[in-house]
Amino acid sequence: MVVKNNNDLQSAHFLAQNGKKVLAVDADPQSNLTELMMSPIIADLDENEKTEVKQKLKDAVYSITKTR
């Protein structure tokens, strides 16, 4: 099933709030879902740290999708 990242995030949040264990897997090389889910954490970083964290996330997701 393919859905938009916002739907993924909302569904995961709803299920988690209702006591379900949730694993959201972001296999998109752009890592948009991961970035969206981490946005509260990323917001507290300075610009250099934000750039570094975003690149590391994209590299990690890319390396996973590349091996498929």
HTML snippet that shows the backbone in 3Dmol.js (N, CA, C, O; Angstrom):
<script src="https://3Dmol.org/build/3Dmol-min.js"></script>
<div id="view" style="width:600px;height:400px;position:relative"></div>
<script>
const pdb = `
ATOM      1  N   MET A   1       0.840  -1.168   0.000  1.00  0.00           N
ATOM      2  CA  MET A   1       0.000   0.000   0.000  1.00  0.00           C
ATOM      3  C   MET A   1       0.893   1.242   0.000  1.00  0.00           C
ATOM      4  O   MET A   1       1.843   1.327   0.778  1.00  0.00           O
ATOM      5  N   VAL A   2       0.594   2.178  -0.850  1.00  0.00           N
ATOM      6  CA  VAL A   2       1.343   3.418  -0.930  1.00  0.00           C
ATOM      7  C   VAL A   2       0.433   4.553  -0.476  1.00  0.00           C
ATOM      8  O   VAL A   2      -0.662   4.741  -1.005  1.00  0.00           O
ATOM      9  N   VAL A   3       0.901   5.295   0.502  1.00  0.00           N
ATOM     10  CA  VAL A   3       0.140   6.455   0.982  1.00  0.00           C
ATOM     11  C   VAL A   3       1.101   7.621   1.169  1.00  0.00           C
ATOM     12  O   VAL A   3       2.320   7.450   1.160  1.00  0.00           O
ATOM     13  N   LYS A   4       0.539   8.786   1.337  1.00  0.00           N
ATOM     14  CA  LYS A   4       1.358   9.977   1.558  1.00  0.00           C
ATOM     15  C   LYS A   4       1.955   9.960   2.956  1.00  0.00           C
ATOM     16  O   LYS A   4       1.393   9.362   3.873  1.00  0.00           O
ATOM     17  N   ASN A   5       3.092  10.616   3.112  1.00  0.00           N
ATOM     18  CA  ASN A   5       3.793  10.643   4.396  1.00  0.00           C
ATOM     19  C   ASN A   5       2.946  11.178   5.532  1.00  0.00           C
ATOM     20  O   ASN A   5       3.015  10.666   6.649  1.00  0.00           O
ATOM     21  N   ASN A   6       2.147  12.201   5.266  1.00  0.00           N
ATOM     22  CA  ASN A   6       1.312  12.767   6.317  1.00  0.00           C
ATOM     23  C   ASN A   6       0.303  11.735   6.821  1.00  0.00           C
ATOM     24  O   ASN A   6       0.036  11.660   8.020  1.00  0.00           O
ATOM     25  N   ASN A   7      -0.258  10.939   5.902  1.00  0.00           N
ATOM     26  CA  ASN A   7      -1.182   9.871   6.315  1.00  0.00           C
ATOM     27  C   ASN A   7      -0.468   8.819   7.150  1.00  0.00           C
ATOM     28  O   ASN A   7      -1.012   8.324   8.137  1.00  0.00           O
ATOM     29  N   ASP A   8       0.754   8.482   6.750  1.00  0.00           N
ATOM     30  CA  ASP A   8       1.561   7.521   7.522  1.00  0.00           C
ATOM     31  C   ASP A   8       1.771   8.027   8.941  1.00  0.00           C
ATOM     32  O   ASP A   8       1.570   7.304   9.916  1.00  0.00           O
ATOM     33  N   LEU A   9       2.178   9.279   9.032  1.00  0.00           N
ATOM     34  CA  LEU A   9       2.455   9.873  10.339  1.00  0.00           C
ATOM     35  C   LEU A   9       1.192   9.924  11.197  1.00  0.00           C
ATOM     36  O   LEU A   9       1.229   9.569  12.376  1.00  0.00           O
ATOM     37  N   GLN A  10       0.093  10.356  10.622  1.00  0.00           N
ATOM     38  CA  GLN A  10      -1.159  10.449  11.372  1.00  0.00           C
ATOM     39  C   GLN A  10      -1.642   9.069  11.821  1.00  0.00           C
ATOM     40  O   GLN A  10      -2.109   8.908  12.949  1.00  0.00           O
ATOM     41  N   SER A  11      -1.532   8.088  10.950  1.00  0.00           N
ATOM     42  CA  SER A  11      -1.948   6.726  11.303  1.00  0.00           C
ATOM     43  C   SER A  11      -1.077   6.160  12.412  1.00  0.00           C
ATOM     44  O   SER A  11      -1.584   5.568  13.365  1.00  0.00           O
ATOM     45  N   ALA A  12       0.228   6.340  12.291  1.00  0.00           N
ATOM     46  CA  ALA A  12       1.152   5.846  13.319  1.00  0.00           C
ATOM     47  C   ALA A  12       0.879   6.524  14.655  1.00  0.00           C
ATOM     48  O   ALA A  12       0.867   5.868  15.697  1.00  0.00           O
ATOM     49  N   HIS A  13       0.662   7.819  14.626  1.00  0.00           N
ATOM     50  CA  HIS A  13       0.385   8.570  15.856  1.00  0.00           C
ATOM     51  C   HIS A  13      -0.924   8.096  16.492  1.00  0.00           C
ATOM     52  O   HIS A  13      -0.976   7.870  17.701  1.00  0.00           O
ATOM     53  N   PHE A  14      -1.964   7.945  15.697  1.00  0.00           N
ATOM     54  CA  PHE A  14      -3.251   7.484  16.212  1.00  0.00           C
ATOM     55  C   PHE A  14      -3.132   6.112  16.862  1.00  0.00           C
ATOM     56  O   PHE A  14      -3.632   5.895  17.966  1.00  0.00           O
ATOM     57  N   LEU A  15      -2.477   5.201  16.183  1.00  0.00           N
ATOM     58  CA  LEU A  15      -2.329   3.846  16.722  1.00  0.00           C
ATOM     59  C   LEU A  15      -1.504   3.848  18.009  1.00  0.00           C
ATOM     60  O   LEU A  15      -1.845   3.158  18.970  1.00  0.00           O
ATOM     61  N   ALA A  16      -0.425   4.619  18.026  1.00  0.00           N
ATOM     62  CA  ALA A  16       0.426   4.691  19.224  1.00  0.00           C
ATOM     63  C   ALA A  16      -0.343   5.305  20.397  1.00  0.00           C
ATOM     64  O   ALA A  16      -0.209   4.849  21.532  1.00  0.00           O
ATOM     65  N   GLN A  17      -1.137   6.322  20.132  1.00  0.00           N
ATOM     66  CA  GLN A  17      -1.926   6.961  21.187  1.00  0.00           C
ATOM     67  C   GLN A  17      -2.993   6.025  21.741  1.00  0.00           C
ATOM     68  O   GLN A  17      -3.482   6.219  22.854  1.00  0.00           O
ATOM     69  N   ASN A  18      -3.348   5.015  20.964  1.00  0.00           N
ATOM     70  CA  ASN A  18      -4.344   4.042  21.384  1.00  0.00           C
ATOM     71  C   ASN A  18      -3.723   2.728  21.839  1.00  0.00           C
ATOM     72  O   ASN A  18      -4.366   1.679  21.801  1.00  0.00           O
ATOM     73  N   GLY A  19      -2.471   2.797  22.266  1.00  0.00           N
ATOM     74  CA  GLY A  19      -1.822   1.666  22.900  1.00  0.00           C
ATOM     75  C   GLY A  19      -1.207   0.625  21.984  1.00  0.00           C
ATOM     76  O   GLY A  19      -0.755  -0.419  22.454  1.00  0.00           O
ATOM     77  N   LYS A  20      -1.182   0.886  20.694  1.00  0.00           N
ATOM     78  CA  LYS A  20      -0.590  -0.068  19.754  1.00  0.00           C
ATOM     79  C   LYS A  20       0.901   0.215  19.587  1.00  0.00           C
ATOM     80  O   LYS A  20       1.345   1.359  19.676  1.00  0.00           O
ATOM     81  N   LYS A  21       1.652  -0.834  19.348  1.00  0.00           N
ATOM     82  CA  LYS A  21       3.064  -0.670  19.020  1.00  0.00           C
ATOM     83  C   LYS A  21       3.152  -0.403  17.521  1.00  0.00           C
ATOM     84  O   LYS A  21       2.525  -1.096  16.720  1.00  0.00           O
ATOM     85  N   VAL A  22       3.927   0.594  17.157  1.00  0.00           N
ATOM     86  CA  VAL A  22       3.982   1.030  15.770  1.00  0.00           C
ATOM     87  C   VAL A  22       5.428   1.085  15.301  1.00  0.00           C
ATOM     88  O   VAL A  22       6.301   1.594  16.003  1.00  0.00           O
ATOM     89  N   LEU A  23       5.668   0.562  14.117  1.00  0.00           N
ATOM     90  CA  LEU A  23       6.963   0.681  13.471  1.00  0.00           C
ATOM     91  C   LEU A  23       6.716   1.327  12.109  1.00  0.00           C
ATOM     92  O   LEU A  23       6.063   0.743  11.245  1.00  0.00           O
ATOM     93  N   ALA A  24       7.235   2.516  11.930  1.00  0.00           N
ATOM     94  CA  ALA A  24       7.107   3.210  10.648  1.00  0.00           C
ATOM     95  C   ALA A  24       8.434   3.051   9.907  1.00  0.00           C
ATOM     96  O   ALA A  24       9.477   3.487  10.394  1.00  0.00           O
ATOM     97  N   VAL A  25       8.391   2.437   8.752  1.00  0.00           N
ATOM     98  CA  VAL A  25       9.596   2.196   7.962  1.00  0.00           C
ATOM     99  C   VAL A  25       9.602   3.160   6.786  1.00  0.00           C
ATOM    100  O   VAL A  25       8.682   3.165   5.968  1.00  0.00           O
ATOM    101  N   ASP A  26      10.628   3.960   6.713  1.00  0.00           N
ATOM    102  CA  ASP A  26      10.767   4.936   5.639  1.00  0.00           C
ATOM    103  C   ASP A  26      11.782   4.406   4.644  1.00  0.00           C
ATOM    104  O   ASP A  26      12.988   4.506   4.872  1.00  0.00           O
ATOM    105  N   ALA A  27      11.310   3.847   3.551  1.00  0.00           N
ATOM    106  CA  ALA A  27      12.197   3.279   2.534  1.00  0.00           C
ATOM    107  C   ALA A  27      12.343   4.207   1.333  1.00  0.00           C
ATOM    108  O   ALA A  27      12.836   3.798   0.282  1.00  0.00           O
ATOM    109  N   ASP A  28      11.920   5.431   1.491  1.00  0.00           N
ATOM    110  CA  ASP A  28      12.028   6.421   0.430  1.00  0.00           C
ATOM    111  C   ASP A  28      13.401   7.085   0.494  1.00  0.00           C
ATOM    112  O   ASP A  28      13.783   7.578   1.556  1.00  0.00           O
ATOM    113  N   PRO A  29      14.154   7.115  -0.604  1.00  0.00           N
ATOM    114  CA  PRO A  29      15.484   7.723  -0.575  1.00  0.00           C
ATOM    115  C   PRO A  29      15.488   9.187  -0.114  1.00  0.00           C
ATOM    116  O   PRO A  29      16.513   9.680   0.359  1.00  0.00           O
ATOM    117  N   GLN A  30      14.370   9.874  -0.244  1.00  0.00           N
ATOM    118  CA  GLN A  30      14.303  11.262   0.211  1.00  0.00           C
ATOM    119  C   GLN A  30      14.117  11.357   1.722  1.00  0.00           C
ATOM    120  O   GLN A  30      14.298  12.431   2.295  1.00  0.00           O
ATOM    121  N   SER A  31      13.767  10.272   2.366  1.00  0.00           N
ATOM    122  CA  SER A  31      13.569  10.161   3.823  1.00  0.00           C
ATOM    123  C   SER A  31      12.623  11.219   4.390  1.00  0.00           C
ATOM    124  O   SER A  31      12.848  11.743   5.481  1.00  0.00           O
ATOM    125  N   ASN A  32      11.572  11.523   3.646  1.00  0.00           N
ATOM    126  CA  ASN A  32      10.624  12.547   4.087  1.00  0.00           C
ATOM    127  C   ASN A  32       9.869  12.146   5.350  1.00  0.00           C
ATOM    128  O   ASN A  32       9.665  12.980   6.233  1.00  0.00           O
ATOM    129  N   LEU A  33       9.455  10.896   5.451  1.00  0.00           N
ATOM    130  CA  LEU A  33       8.719  10.459   6.639  1.00  0.00           C
ATOM    131  C   LEU A  33       9.608  10.539   7.876  1.00  0.00           C
ATOM    132  O   LEU A  33       9.166  10.998   8.930  1.00  0.00           O
ATOM    133  N   THR A  34      10.839  10.103   7.754  1.00  0.00           N
ATOM    134  CA  THR A  34      11.775  10.164   8.878  1.00  0.00           C
ATOM    135  C   THR A  34      11.987  11.610   9.304  1.00  0.00           C
ATOM    136  O   THR A  34      11.955  11.930  10.493  1.00  0.00           O
ATOM    137  N   GLU A  35      12.201  12.474   8.330  1.00  0.00           N
ATOM    138  CA  GLU A  35      12.409  13.887   8.636  1.00  0.00           C
ATOM    139  C   GLU A  35      11.163  14.488   9.297  1.00  0.00           C
ATOM    140  O   GLU A  35      11.275  15.271  10.240  1.00  0.00           O
ATOM    141  N   LEU A  36       9.990  14.124   8.805  1.00  0.00           N
ATOM    142  CA  LEU A  36       8.741  14.609   9.379  1.00  0.00           C
ATOM    143  C   LEU A  36       8.570  14.139  10.817  1.00  0.00           C
ATOM    144  O   LEU A  36       8.167  14.917  11.681  1.00  0.00           O
ATOM    145  N   MET A  37       8.872  12.875  11.076  1.00  0.00           N
ATOM    146  CA  MET A  37       8.722  12.328  12.422  1.00  0.00           C
ATOM    147  C   MET A  37       9.750  12.921  13.392  1.00  0.00           C
ATOM    148  O   MET A  37       9.492  13.016  14.592  1.00  0.00           O
ATOM    149  N   MET A  38      10.897  13.314  12.875  1.00  0.00           N
ATOM    150  CA  MET A  38      11.939  13.865  13.735  1.00  0.00           C
ATOM    151  C   MET A  38      11.902  15.385  13.806  1.00  0.00           C
ATOM    152  O   MET A  38      12.752  15.987  14.462  1.00  0.00           O
ATOM    153  N   SER A  39      10.941  16.015  13.149  1.00  0.00           N
ATOM    154  CA  SER A  39      10.918  17.472  13.079  1.00  0.00           C
ATOM    155  C   SER A  39      10.936  18.156  14.446  1.00  0.00           C
ATOM    156  O   SER A  39      11.569  19.205  14.565  1.00  0.00           O
ATOM    157  N   PRO A  40      10.274  17.625  15.499  1.00  0.00           N
ATOM    158  CA  PRO A  40      10.386  18.293  16.799  1.00  0.00           C
ATOM    159  C   PRO A  40      11.811  18.277  17.346  1.00  0.00           C
ATOM    160  O   PRO A  40      12.229  19.224  18.013  1.00  0.00           O
ATOM    161  N   ILE A  41      12.550  17.220  17.072  1.00  0.00           N
ATOM    162  CA  ILE A  41      13.935  17.118  17.540  1.00  0.00           C
ATOM    163  C   ILE A  41      14.830  18.009  16.685  1.00  0.00           C
ATOM    164  O   ILE A  41      15.682  18.731  17.203  1.00  0.00           O
ATOM    165  N   ILE A  42      14.630  17.951  15.378  1.00  0.00           N
ATOM    166  CA  ILE A  42      15.441  18.733  14.455  1.00  0.00           C
ATOM    167  C   ILE A  42      15.237  20.231  14.682  1.00  0.00           C
ATOM    168  O   ILE A  42      16.166  21.015  14.491  1.00  0.00           O
ATOM    169  N   ALA A  43      14.046  20.630  15.083  1.00  0.00           N
ATOM    170  CA  ALA A  43      13.743  22.050  15.294  1.00  0.00           C
ATOM    171  C   ALA A  43      14.646  22.683  16.352  1.00  0.00           C
ATOM    172  O   ALA A  43      14.909  23.884  16.297  1.00  0.00           O
ATOM    173  N   ASP A  44      15.121  21.897  17.305  1.00  0.00           N
ATOM    174  CA  ASP A  44      15.965  22.417  18.384  1.00  0.00           C
ATOM    175  C   ASP A  44      17.441  22.531  18.010  1.00  0.00           C
ATOM    176  O   ASP A  44      18.246  23.008  18.810  1.00  0.00           O
ATOM    177  N   LEU A  45      17.799  22.099  16.811  1.00  0.00           N
ATOM    178  CA  LEU A  45      19.198  22.123  16.390  1.00  0.00           C
ATOM    179  C   LEU A  45      19.532  23.425  15.666  1.00  0.00           C
ATOM    180  O   LEU A  45      18.648  24.092  15.129  1.00  0.00           O
ATOM    181  N   ASP A  46      20.821  23.778  15.659  1.00  0.00           N
ATOM    182  CA  ASP A  46      21.214  24.940  14.852  1.00  0.00           C
ATOM    183  C   ASP A  46      21.302  24.504  13.384  1.00  0.00           C
ATOM    184  O   ASP A  46      21.203  23.314  13.086  1.00  0.00           O
ATOM    185  N   GLU A  47      21.484  25.444  12.487  1.00  0.00           N
ATOM    186  CA  GLU A  47      21.432  25.152  11.047  1.00  0.00           C
ATOM    187  C   GLU A  47      22.470  24.123  10.608  1.00  0.00           C
ATOM    188  O   GLU A  47      22.158  23.258   9.789  1.00  0.00           O
ATOM    189  N   ASN A  48      23.684  24.192  11.125  1.00  0.00           N
ATOM    190  CA  ASN A  48      24.713  23.217  10.751  1.00  0.00           C
ATOM    191  C   ASN A  48      24.326  21.815  11.214  1.00  0.00           C
ATOM    192  O   ASN A  48      24.495  20.844  10.476  1.00  0.00           O
ATOM    193  N   GLU A  49      23.809  21.712  12.435  1.00  0.00           N
ATOM    194  CA  GLU A  49      23.392  20.407  12.961  1.00  0.00           C
ATOM    195  C   GLU A  49      22.210  19.862  12.161  1.00  0.00           C
ATOM    196  O   GLU A  49      22.155  18.665  11.883  1.00  0.00           O
ATOM    197  N   LYS A  50      21.266  20.724  11.791  1.00  0.00           N
ATOM    198  CA  LYS A  50      20.112  20.300  10.991  1.00  0.00           C
ATOM    199  C   LYS A  50      20.563  19.705   9.667  1.00  0.00           C
ATOM    200  O   LYS A  50      20.101  18.639   9.260  1.00  0.00           O
ATOM    201  N   THR A  51      21.473  20.410   9.001  1.00  0.00           N
ATOM    202  CA  THR A  51      21.983  19.938   7.713  1.00  0.00           C
ATOM    203  C   THR A  51      22.672  18.586   7.868  1.00  0.00           C
ATOM    204  O   THR A  51      22.472  17.686   7.052  1.00  0.00           O
ATOM    205  N   GLU A  52      23.476  18.447   8.908  1.00  0.00           N
ATOM    206  CA  GLU A  52      24.205  17.204   9.142  1.00  0.00           C
ATOM    207  C   GLU A  52      23.254  16.046   9.443  1.00  0.00           C
ATOM    208  O   GLU A  52      23.418  14.958   8.891  1.00  0.00           O
ATOM    209  N   VAL A  53      22.269  16.262  10.303  1.00  0.00           N
ATOM    210  CA  VAL A  53      21.314  15.213  10.663  1.00  0.00           C
ATOM    211  C   VAL A  53      20.484  14.805   9.453  1.00  0.00           C
ATOM    212  O   VAL A  53      20.285  13.613   9.216  1.00  0.00           O
ATOM    213  N   LYS A  54      20.003  15.766   8.694  1.00  0.00           N
ATOM    214  CA  LYS A  54      19.199  15.460   7.506  1.00  0.00           C
ATOM    215  C   LYS A  54      19.997  14.642   6.502  1.00  0.00           C
ATOM    216  O   LYS A  54      19.472  13.696   5.914  1.00  0.00           O
ATOM    217  N   GLN A  55      21.269  15.000   6.300  1.00  0.00           N
ATOM    218  CA  GLN A  55      22.096  14.252   5.357  1.00  0.00           C
ATOM    219  C   GLN A  55      22.350  12.832   5.842  1.00  0.00           C
ATOM    220  O   GLN A  55      22.325  11.892   5.047  1.00  0.00           O
ATOM    221  N   LYS A  56      22.595  12.666   7.137  1.00  0.00           N
ATOM    222  CA  LYS A  56      22.807  11.324   7.682  1.00  0.00           C
ATOM    223  C   LYS A  56      21.560  10.468   7.529  1.00  0.00           C
ATOM    224  O   LYS A  56      21.662   9.282   7.214  1.00  0.00           O
ATOM    225  N   LEU A  57      20.390  11.048   7.746  1.00  0.00           N
ATOM    226  CA  LEU A  57      19.141  10.308   7.567  1.00  0.00           C
ATOM    227  C   LEU A  57      18.977   9.878   6.118  1.00  0.00           C
ATOM    228  O   LEU A  57      18.635   8.728   5.842  1.00  0.00           O
ATOM    229  N   LYS A  58      19.221  10.795   5.199  1.00  0.00           N
ATOM    230  CA  LYS A  58      19.086  10.471   3.784  1.00  0.00           C
ATOM    231  C   LYS A  58      20.096   9.406   3.361  1.00  0.00           C
ATOM    232  O   LYS A  58      19.766   8.513   2.580  1.00  0.00           O
ATOM    233  N   ASP A  59      21.314   9.495   3.868  1.00  0.00           N
ATOM    234  CA  ASP A  59      22.336   8.492   3.549  1.00  0.00           C
ATOM    235  C   ASP A  59      21.938   7.118   4.069  1.00  0.00           C
ATOM    236  O   ASP A  59      22.121   6.112   3.383  1.00  0.00           O
ATOM    237  N   ALA A  60      21.396   7.077   5.278  1.00  0.00           N
ATOM    238  CA  ALA A  60      20.990   5.799   5.873  1.00  0.00           C
ATOM    239  C   ALA A  60      19.854   5.163   5.088  1.00  0.00           C
ATOM    240  O   ALA A  60      19.886   3.968   4.798  1.00  0.00           O
ATOM    241  N   VAL A  61      18.857   5.958   4.746  1.00  0.00           N
ATOM    242  CA  VAL A  61      17.719   5.426   3.982  1.00  0.00           C
ATOM    243  C   VAL A  61      18.175   5.008   2.596  1.00  0.00           C
ATOM    244  O   VAL A  61      17.743   3.971   2.092  1.00  0.00           O
ATOM    245  N   TYR A  62      19.039   5.796   1.970  1.00  0.00           N
ATOM    246  CA  TYR A  62      19.535   5.459   0.639  1.00  0.00           C
ATOM    247  C   TYR A  62      20.293   4.137   0.654  1.00  0.00           C
ATOM    248  O   TYR A  62      20.134   3.316  -0.250  1.00  0.00           O
ATOM    249  N   SER A  63      21.114   3.930   1.674  1.00  0.00           N
ATOM    250  CA  SER A  63      21.896   2.701   1.724  1.00  0.00           C
ATOM    251  C   SER A  63      20.994   1.481   1.887  1.00  0.00           C
ATOM    252  O   SER A  63      21.313   0.403   1.385  1.00  0.00           O
ATOM    253  N   ILE A  64      19.889   1.640   2.574  1.00  0.00           N
ATOM    254  CA  ILE A  64      18.935   0.532   2.742  1.00  0.00           C
ATOM    255  C   ILE A  64      18.221   0.263   1.418  1.00  0.00           C
ATOM    256  O   ILE A  64      18.112  -0.891   1.004  1.00  0.00           O
ATOM    257  N   THR A  65      17.737   1.306   0.751  1.00  0.00           N
ATOM    258  CA  THR A  65      16.991   1.116  -0.490  1.00  0.00           C
ATOM    259  C   THR A  65      17.888   0.644  -1.628  1.00  0.00           C
ATOM    260  O   THR A  65      17.427  -0.035  -2.546  1.00  0.00           O
ATOM    261  N   LYS A  66      19.168   1.002  -1.569  1.00  0.00           N
ATOM    262  CA  LYS A  66      20.118   0.602  -2.610  1.00  0.00           C
ATOM    263  C   LYS A  66      20.349  -0.907  -2.613  1.00  0.00           C
ATOM    264  O   LYS A  66      20.641  -1.483  -3.661  1.00  0.00           O
ATOM    265  N   THR A  67      20.222  -1.552  -1.457  1.00  0.00           N
ATOM    266  CA  THR A  67      20.498  -2.983  -1.352  1.00  0.00           C
ATOM    267  C   THR A  67      19.286  -3.833  -1.744  1.00  0.00           C
ATOM    268  O   THR A  67      19.388  -5.057  -1.820  1.00  0.00           O
ATOM    269  N   ARG A  68      18.152  -3.198  -1.989  1.00  0.00           N
ATOM    270  CA  ARG A  68      16.959  -3.976  -2.345  1.00  0.00           C
ATOM    271  C   ARG A  68      17.021  -4.460  -3.763  1.00  0.00           C
ATOM    272  O   ARG A  68      16.099  -5.130  -4.228  1.00  0.00           O
TER     273      ARG A  68
END
`;
const viewer = $3Dmol.createViewer("view");
viewer.addModel(pdb, "pdb");
viewer.setStyle({}, {cartoon: {color: "spectrum"}});
viewer.zoomTo();
viewer.render();
</script>
